[in-house]
Amino acid sequence: MSCPRDSITYNATRCACGIGQLLNRSSGSCEIFGWPSTISTDKDISYKGISFAETLFAFDRIKKFTQSQAVFLEATLVMLLSWLVFCFFLRFTKLGDGRNVWFNLRWWITRLDVFFSTRHWLDDQQIVKKRKTELGGMFSVASWIVFIGLFAALLYQILTKRTIEVHNVRATGSPDLISFENDLEFNITAVSDMSCSNLRGIGNVLTGNPGFSDLRVASLSTLGNYTCRNTTSGPTVNFKCNKCRLANDYIYISWHFVDLPGAPAAAVGFQFNFTSKNGADKKKHVSFVSGTLRNGSILDERPVTFRGSEGNVLKFNLFPRIYHHLGDLKLIQPLFHEFIPGSVYRDTAQLQASLGRSADGILNTTLFINYLSSYIVEIDHENILGPVSFLADLGGLYCISIGIFFYILVQCEYRIKKLRNEDTIFRRIRKRRKALDHWDKLRRYVAYTYDCRILGDDAIRTTKMSALCGLARPSTSPSECGSSRTNMQHFIMSAKKPGLSIEKNVTQQPASLEMRPLDSTTSLAHGANTSNKKSISQSSHSNGDIIPPPPSMEFGEGSSSSEVDAMDIKKKLLLLYDYNVLLREKLLDTQSLLNALGAKASSSSSSSTKEHST
């Protein structure tokens, strides 16, 4: 078979990958093993104190997107700047007559002034008024944004760092160590092109200190069982010990790989995973340590190849721990201590020479476990955040968010006098717009009621709208229009008297009378009109007065202004009309009398002239 690309040859006919390289079978070439040297230690202990919060808020998922408080603070800053820039550019828009969208936006911003109303700049010796300004609304919303952002950061801190873990180390004895029963599992992979067929020399375990009398050699089956499986990274040796009770402080487990045709005993690194589980709840309480080693414990990233008789030693420490906050859970915590490399090659020529020597055709690996049985670590949790401290933090955040923007607001109104009266400008524009709307309604009502063209286009539009609603009234003649105009003027003049209000008389009358034309009401009051006319003429003749006094336009004492309706006003207007007719008759009589007297005087003067001449 042909050698793969970028490979080296030895013994003239055999091929192997170079320093720190592995064979990529898919591409048929040797490639550098690029995994970095990493050591990761973690413990998957579910604490009862935050299990409810994690279930309710899915806090593990939130942590994927929010890894720190900086995320909340950055989001708060972005929202705050966006709001301030929006309000800044909104101030350059025109208010107009109060009907455009820019005025409505700026008006609603003033309504959002919930923190700083009545706390703005006020002149001395002035009455304190309720002020809602655009500047106050802008800073009120900004205060809310800052407060909510800081509150979210505070909640994140509460969920992540509301408790501290307290460790207490105490000396232990044999009864305490016997009570530790854990399931231990160790996996170590020689990253190489070898397989489990290269594995040799596993099956014994050495306990005690080498060179001392307590050194013992025993079968590995006394502690547990082992297996070997082939993986894409290389052969993996697996060791398991169920309900393991460690009685010795030092444990050594060794094995080695040998050369096979086409598969020399060489590796470019090691991968390991040491797991400890509690027998009571194996899925919940787990401690482990894992990592990848390429060039010793110094984590040097230079490519190397491990091969030779000197052994590679991986040292681990086991810490017995008692978790008092988890029902006195007893769990052994494995930690990686050190990696001592054995025979290592960093030069291609040296590796070629080693591959050609049968004495170097071995890869020794030793697992060294140091059980720290002299001490036990006791772990407990203490809550550092109570309800009083939480409320204190919350109040502090509230005061900070309000105080910052209140200071900026006061400085702005102190330096820019125009800002002190901006609420007056908004209210004046809004009141003017409402007054115009109400005046337009009144004009339309008058135009509909009297059906005259005194209001121009408004009367035309009102007639069209009334026709659409089925309320169109018949047209009147010009003479009737003139009389209606005169009646309307008398109506307005009489409504200006104390006790009468046009707005009250218009808005409080019934709908049937409000939509009824003037001609229809004349027929209803015809009888009263005739009797009133007779009474006025009789009173004038009985009193002997040439011109009687005008009729009284005041309503009865028992009826209040709220009870005055359109019919009473119509009757008063009819009385005024009859009084005007009577005045016209008197005027005509007086004029005819004057004409008669003038004619008589002229005839008498002419006769006297004739007599004098004769």
C-alpha positions in Angstrom: 0.0 0.0 0.0 1.1 3.6 -0.7 2.0 5.8 2.2 -0.3 8.7 3.1 0.6 12.3 2.2 2.9 14.1 4.6 4.0 10.9 6.3 7.4 9.6 7.2 9.0 6.2 6.4 10.9 3.8 8.7 12.4 0.4 8.1 12.4 1.3 4.4 8.9 -0.1 3.8 6.7 1.1 6.6 4.9 4.5 7.0 3.9 6.6 10.0 2.7 10.1 10.5 5.1 12.8 11.7 5.5 14.7 14.9 2.1 15.5 16.4 0.2 14.2 13.4 -2.7 11.8 13.0 -4.0 9.9 9.9 -7.1 11.3 8.4 -8.6 8.2 6.8 -11.2 10.2 4.8 -8.6 12.4 3.0 -5.7 9.8 3.2 -3.2 12.3 4.7 -1.5 13.1 8.0 -2.8 16.1 9.8 -1.7 18.0 12.9 -3.7 17.2 16.1 -5.1 20.7 16.7 -7.0 20.2 19.9 -5.8 22.6 22.6 -4.7 21.5 26.0 -7.7 22.1 28.3 -8.7 21.1 31.8 -12.3 21.5 32.9 -13.6 20.7 36.3 -17.3 21.0 37.2 -19.9 19.6 39.5 -23.5 19.1 38.5 -25.1 19.6 41.9 -28.7 20.8 41.9 -29.2 23.1 44.8 -32.7 23.1 46.4 -32.5 26.9 47.0 -32.8 27.8 43.3 -34.6 24.8 41.9 -38.0 26.5 42.0 -36.7 29.6 40.3 -35.0 27.6 37.6 -38.2 25.6 36.9 -40.4 28.7 36.8 -38.2 31.0 34.8 -36.1 28.5 32.8 -33.0 30.2 34.1 -30.6 27.8 32.4 -31.9 28.9 29.0 -31.7 32.6 30.0 -28.1 32.2 31.0 -27.3 31.2 27.4 -28.2 34.7 26.3 -27.4 36.6 29.4 -24.0 35.6 30.7 -23.5 38.6 32.9 -25.0 41.8 34.2 -23.3 43.7 31.4 -25.9 42.4 28.9 -28.7 44.1 30.9 -26.7 47.3 31.3 -25.9 47.5 27.6 -29.5 46.9 26.6 -30.6 49.6 29.1 -28.1 52.0 27.6 -29.3 51.4 24.1 -32.9 51.9 25.0 -32.1 55.0 26.9 -30.2 56.6 24.1 -32.8 55.7 21.6 -35.6 57.3 23.6 -33.5 60.5 24.2 -32.6 60.8 20.5 -36.3 60.3 19.5 -37.4 63.1 21.9 -34.6 65.4 20.9 -35.6 65.2 17.2 -39.3 65.4 18.1 -38.6 68.9 19.6 -37.7 70.2 16.2 -41.2 69.5 14.8 -43.9 72.2 14.5 -46.8 72.2 16.9 -49.2 73.9 14.4 -52.8 74.3 15.4 -52.7 71.2 17.6 -54.2 68.8 15.0 -51.1 67.3 13.5 -49.5 64.0 14.6 -46.4 65.8 16.0 -48.4 67.8 18.4 -50.3 64.7 19.6 -47.0 62.8 20.1 -45.5 65.7 22.1 -48.7 66.1 24.1 -48.7 62.5 25.1 -45.1 62.7 26.1 -46.1 65.5 28.5 -48.8 63.2 29.9 -46.1 60.7 30.8 -44.6 63.2 33.3 -45.3 61.1 36.4 -42.2 61.7 38.4 -41.4 65.4 37.9 -44.8 67.1 37.7 -45.1 70.1 40.1 -41.4 69.7 40.8 -40.1 71.8 37.9 -38.6 75.2 38.0 -41.0 77.6 39.6 -40.7 81.4 40.0 -40.7 82.9 43.5 -43.9 84.1 45.0 -46.0 82.0 42.6 -48.7 79.5 43.2 -47.6 75.9 42.8 -49.5 74.5 39.9 -49.8 71.0 38.4 -47.2 71.1 35.6 -46.7 68.3 33.0 -44.1 69.3 30.5 -42.5 67.6 27.6 -39.1 67.7 29.3 -40.5 66.1 32.4 -42.2 63.4 30.4 -39.0 62.6 28.5 -37.0 62.3 31.7 -39.8 60.3 33.5 -39.7 57.7 30.8 -35.9 57.7 30.9 -36.0 57.2 34.6 -38.3 54.2 34.1 -35.9 52.7 31.5 -32.9 53.0 33.8 -34.8 51.7 36.8 -36.2 48.6 34.9 -32.7 47.9 33.5 -31.0 48.1 36.9 -33.8 46.1 38.4 -33.3 43.3 35.8 -29.6 43.3 36.6 -30.4 43.1 40.3 -32.7 40.1 39.7 -29.9 38.4 37.7 -27.5 38.9 40.6 -30.1 37.5 43.1 -30.6 34.4 41.0 -26.9 33.8 40.5 -25.1 35.1 43.5 -27.6 35.4 46.3 -25.7 32.7 48.4 -22.1 32.0 49.2 -20.6 28.6 49.5 -18.8 28.0 52.8 -16.1 25.3 53.0 -14.9 23.8 56.3 -12.0 21.4 56.5 -11.8 19.0 59.4 -9.7 16.0 60.2 -11.3 12.6 59.6 -11.0 9.0 60.7 -11.7 5.6 59.3 -15.5 5.5 60.2 -16.0 8.7 58.2 -14.2 7.3 55.1 -16.1 4.0 55.1 -19.4 5.9 54.9 -18.4 7.3 51.4 -19.9 5.0 48.7 -19.6 6.5 45.2 -19.7 5.2 41.7 -16.3 6.0 40.1 -15.7 5.9 36.4 -12.5 6.7 34.6 -11.9 7.0 30.9 -8.6 7.7 29.3 -7.9 7.8 25.5 -4.5 7.6 23.8 -5.0 9.9 20.9 -3.3 7.9 18.1 -3.8 5.6 15.2 -3.7 2.6 17.4 -6.5 0.3 18.5 -7.3 -1.9 21.4 -5.2 -4.7 19.8 -2.1 -2.7 20.9 -3.2 -2.8 24.6 -1.1 -4.9 27.0 -0.3 -5.3 30.7 -3.6 -4.2 32.3 -5.2 -6.2 35.1 -3.3 -5.3 38.3 -3.5 -2.5 40.8 -0.8 -1.2 43.1 -1.8 0.3 46.5 0.4 2.0 49.1 3.7 3.9 48.9 6.4 2.4 46.7 9.5 1.5 48.7 7.5 1.0 52.0 6.1 -2.0 53.6 2.5 -1.0 52.9 3.0 -1.5 49.2 0.5 -4.1 47.9 -0.2 -5.6 44.4 -3.7 -6.9 43.8 -6.0 -7.8 40.9 -7.8 -4.9 39.3 -11.1 -6.9 39.7 -11.0 -6.4 43.4 -11.8 -2.7 42.9 -13.8 -2.9 39.7 -13.8 -3.9 36.0 -12.2 -2.5 33.0 -12.9 -2.5 29.2 -11.3 -1.1 26.1 -13.2 0.3 23.1 -12.0 1.8 19.8 -13.0 5.4 19.1 -12.2 7.8 16.3 -9.6 9.4 18.5 -7.9 6.1 19.5 -8.3 3.3 22.1 -10.2 4.3 25.2 -9.6 2.4 28.5 -12.6 2.5 30.8 -12.5 1.7 34.5 -15.7 1.4 36.7 -16.1 0.9 40.4 -19.7 0.7 41.7 -20.3 1.6 45.3 -16.6 2.0 45.7 -15.1 2.3 49.1 -11.5 3.5 49.0 -9.4 2.3 51.9 -5.9 3.4 50.6 -4.5 6.8 50.0 -2.4 5.9 46.9 -3.6 3.8 44.0 -1.6 3.0 40.8 -3.1 1.5 37.7 -0.7 0.9 34.7 -1.0 -0.4 31.1 1.0 -0.1 27.9 0.6 -0.3 24.1 3.0 -2.2 21.8 3.9 -2.0 18.2 1.8 -3.9 15.6 2.4 -4.2 11.9 1.1 -0.9 10.4 0.2 0.5 13.8 3.3 1.6 15.9 2.8 2.3 19.6 2.8 6.1 19.5 0.3 8.9 20.6 0.1 12.6 20.1 -1.9 13.3 23.3 -4.3 12.0 26.0 -7.9 12.7 26.8 -9.4 11.8 30.1 -12.8 12.0 32.0 -13.1 11.1 35.7 -16.6 11.0 37.1 -18.0 10.4 40.6 -21.7 9.8 41.3 -23.6 9.4 44.5 -25.3 6.1 44.7 -28.6 7.6 46.1 -29.3 9.8 43.2 -26.8 9.2 40.3 -28.5 11.5 37.8 -28.7 14.5 40.0 -25.5 14.5 42.0 -22.4 14.2 39.8 -18.8 15.5 40.1 -16.3 15.2 37.3 -13.1 16.4 35.8 -12.1 16.2 32.1 -9.5 17.5 29.8 -7.0 17.1 26.9 -3.2 17.0 27.3 -0.7 17.5 24.5 2.6 18.3 26.1 2.7 18.0 29.8 1.2 20.0 32.6 2.7 23.2 31.4 0.0 23.2 28.7 2.6 23.7 26.0 1.0 23.7 22.6 4.0 22.5 20.6 3.3 19.2 18.7 5.0 16.1 20.2 4.7 12.4 19.9 4.7 10.1 23.0 6.7 6.9 22.5 9.2 4.9 24.5 9.7 3.0 27.7 9.4 5.9 30.1 5.9 6.0 31.5 3.4 8.9 31.2 1.8 9.5 34.6 -1.6 11.2 35.1 -2.1 12.3 38.7 -5.6 12.9 40.2 -6.6 13.9 43.7 -9.9 12.8 45.3 -11.5 15.0 47.9 -14.2 13.6 50.2 -17.0 16.2 50.6 -20.1 16.4 52.7 -22.9 18.8 51.4 -24.9 19.7 54.5 -27.4 21.8 52.5 -28.3 18.7 50.5 -29.2 16.4 53.3 -25.6 15.6 54.2 -24.8 14.3 50.7 -21.4 12.5 50.6 -19.6 12.8 47.3 -16.0 12.4 46.2 -14.8 15.3 44.1 -12.0 14.3 41.6 -9.5 17.0 40.5 -6.7 16.8 38.0 -3.3 17.4 39.7 -0.5 16.9 37.2 0.6 15.2 34.0 4.2 13.9 33.9 5.2 13.1 30.3 7.4 10.1 29.6 9.4 9.5 26.4 8.6 12.4 24.1 9.9 13.2 20.6 9.9 16.7 19.0 12.1 16.1 16.0 11.2 14.0 13.0 14.6 12.4 12.7 14.5 11.2 16.3 11.0 9.8 15.7 12.1 7.9 12.6 15.0 6.4 14.6 12.7 5.4 17.4 10.3 3.8 15.1 13.1 1.6 13.7 14.1 0.3 17.2 12.1 -2.5 18.6 13.2 -1.5 22.1 11.2 1.7 21.8 8.0 0.0 20.5 6.0 0.6 23.6 3.8 3.4 25.1 3.5 3.2 28.9 0.6 4.9 30.8 0.1 5.1 34.6 -2.9 6.4 36.4 -2.0 7.7 39.9 -4.9 8.4 42.3 -4.2 10.2 45.6 -7.2 9.8 48.0 -7.0 12.7 50.5 -8.5 10.7 53.3 -6.9 12.7 56.1 -9.4 15.5 55.8 -13.1 16.0 54.9 -14.4 19.1 53.3 -17.8 20.2 54.7 -19.8 22.5 52.4 -22.8 24.6 53.3 -24.6 27.6 51.8 -25.3 30.9 53.5 -27.9 33.3 52.1 -26.3 36.8 51.8 -29.5 38.6 50.6 -32.5 38.9 52.8 -35.8 40.8 52.3 -34.5 43.9 54.0 -31.4 44.1 51.9 -33.4 43.5 48.7 -35.8 46.3 49.5 -32.9 48.6 50.4 -31.3 47.8 47.0 -34.6 48.4 45.2 -35.1 51.7 46.9 -31.5 52.7 46.1 -32.0 52.0 42.4 -35.3 53.9 42.4 -33.7 57.0 44.0 -30.7 56.9 41.7 -32.8 56.7 38.6 -35.1 59.5 39.7 -32.3 61.7 41.2 -30.1 61.7 38.1 -32.7 62.9 35.7 -34.3 65.3 38.3 -30.9 67.1 38.6 -30.6 67.3 34.8 -34.1 68.6 34.5 -33.6 71.4 37.0 -30.3 72.4 35.3 -32.0 72.6 32.0 -34.9 74.7 33.2 -32.5 76.9 35.2 -30.3 77.7 32.2 -33.1 77.8 29.5 -35.9 80.0 30.6 -38.1 79.0 27.6 -38.5 75.6 29.1 -40.2 77.0 32.2 -43.4 77.9 30.3 -43.6 75.1 27.8 -46.6 73.5 29.6 -48.5 76.7 29.2 -47.9 76.7 25.4 -49.2 73.2 25.1 -52.3 73.9 27.2 -53.1 77.1 25.3 -52.9 75.4 21.9 -55.1 72.5 23.1 -57.7 74.9 24.7 -57.8 76.9 21.5 -58.4 73.8 19.5 -61.2 72.6 21.8 -62.8 76.0 21.7 -62.8 76.0 17.9 -64.3 72.6 17.9 -67.1 73.6 20.3 -67.7 76.9 18.4 -68.0 74.9 15.1 -70.6 72.7 16.8 -72.5 75.7 17.9 -72.4 77.3 14.5 -73.7 74.1 12.9 -76.5 73.9 15.5 -77.6 77.5 14.8 -77.3 77.0 11.0 -79.5 73.9 11.2 -82.1 75.5 13.6 -82.7 78.7 11.7 -81.9 77.3 8.2 -80.3 80.5 7.0 -77.1 81.1 5.0 -75.7 83.4 7.7 -72.8 81.0 8.2 -71.9 80.4 4.6 -70.3 77.1 3.8 -70.9 75.8 7.3 -74.6 76.0 6.8 -74.3 74.2 3.5 -72.3 71.4 5.1 -74.7 71.2 8.0 -77.7 70.9 5.6 -76.0 68.1 3.8 -75.1 66.2 6.9 -78.7 66.7 8.2 -80.1 65.4 4.9 -77.9 62.3 5.2 -79.2 61.7 8.7 -82.8 62.2 7.6 -83.1 65.5 9.5 -83.4 67.9 6.6 -85.9 70.6 7.2 -87.9 72.5 4.5 -86.4 75.7 3.0 -87.8 79.1 3.9 -88.4 82.2 1.9 -86.0 85.2 2.1 -88.6 87.1 4.2 -88.8 84.2 6.6 -85.0 84.1 6.6 -84.9 87.7 7.6 -87.4 87.3 10.3 -85.6 84.2 11.5 -82.4 86.2 11.6 -84.0 88.9 13.6 -85.5 86.3 16.0 -82.1 84.7 16.3 -80.5 88.0 17.2 -83.2 88.6 19.9 -82.6 85.1 21.1 -78.9 85.7 21.5 -79.4 89.1 23.1 -82.0 87.7 25.6 -79.7 84.8 26.4 -77.0 87.2 27.5 -79.2 88.2 30.5 -78.3 86.8 33.9 -79.8 83.4 34.6 -79.8 82.4 30.9 -77.0 80.6 29.1 -76.9 79.8 25.4 -74.8 76.7 26.0 -77.3 75.4 28.6 -80.3 76.2 26.6 -78.9 74.4 23.6 -77.4 71.4 25.2 -80.2 70.6 27.7 -83.2 70.7 25.5 -84.8 67.5 24.4 -83.8 65.9 21.1 -87.3 66.2 19.7 -87.3 69.9 20.2 -83.7 70.4 19.2 -84.4 68.9 15.8 -87.9 70.6 15.3 -88.0 73.6 12.9 -89.2 77.0 14.0 -92.4 76.9 11.8 -93.7 73.8 13.6 -93.3 75.3 17.0 -95.2 78.4 15.8 -98.4 76.4 15.2 -98.1 74.8 18.7 -98.0 78.3 20.3 -100.5 80.0 18.0 -103.2 80.0 20.7 -101.0 81.4 23.3 -99.8 84.0 20.8 -103.3 85.3 20.1 -104.2 85.5 23.7 -100.9 87.3 24.5 -101.5 89.7 21.7 -105.0 90.5 22.9 -103.8 90.9 26.5 -101.1 93.3 25.3 -103.5 95.5 23.3 -106.2 95.5 26.0 -103.6 96.5 28.6 -102.5 99.3 26.4 -106.0 100.6 25.8 -107.0 100.2 29.5 -104.0 102.1 30.7 -104.4 104.8 28.0 -100.7 104.6 27.1 -99.7 105.2 23.5 -96.9 102.6 23.7 -97.2 99.9 26.3 -94.2 98.6 28.2 -92.3 95.6 26.6 -93.2 92.2 27.8 -91.1 90.7 30.6 -88.4 88.3 29.4 -87.7 86.8 32.8 -88.9 83.3 33.6 -90.8 82.2 36.7 -89.1 82.2 40.0 -89.8 78.6 40.6 -88.1 77.4 37.5 -84.3 77.3 37.6 -82.1 77.9 34.7 -81.6 74.2 34.2 -85.3 73.7 33.7 -85.7 76.3 30.9 -86.3 74.6 27.6 -86.7 75.6 24.0 -90.5 76.0 24.3 -90.2 78.8 26.9 -87.7 80.6 24.7 -90.0 80.3 21.7 -92.9 81.8 23.7 -90.8 84.7 24.8 -89.7 85.2 21.2 -93.3 85.2 20.1 -94.2 87.8 22.7 -91.4 90.0 21.3 -92.7 89.5 17.8 -96.2 90.5 18.9 -94.8 93.5 20.7 -93.0 94.5 17.5 -96.2 94.1 15.5 -98.1 96.3 18.0 -95.3 98.9 17.8 -95.6 98.8 14.0 -99.4 99.4 14.2 -98.9 102.3 16.6 -96.3 103.7 14.4 -98.5 103.5 11.4 -101.4 105.1 13.3 -99.1 107.9 14.5 -97.8 108.4 11.0 -101.3 108.6 9.5 -102.3 111.0 12.2 -99.3 113.2 11.5 -100.1 113.2 7.8 -103.7 114.2 8.5 -102.6 117.0 10.8 -100.1 118.2 8.2 -102.8 118.2 5.5 -105.2 120.1 7.7 -102.6 122.6 8.7 -101.7 123.2 5.0 -105.5 123.7 4.1 -106.1 126.1 6.9 -103.1 128.2 6.0 -104.2 128.4 2.4 -107.7 129.5 3.4 -106.4 132.2 5.7 -104.2 133.5 3.0 -107.1 133.9 0.6 -109.1 135.7 3.2 -106.3 138.1 3.9 -105.9 138.8 0.2 -109.5 139.6 -0.3 
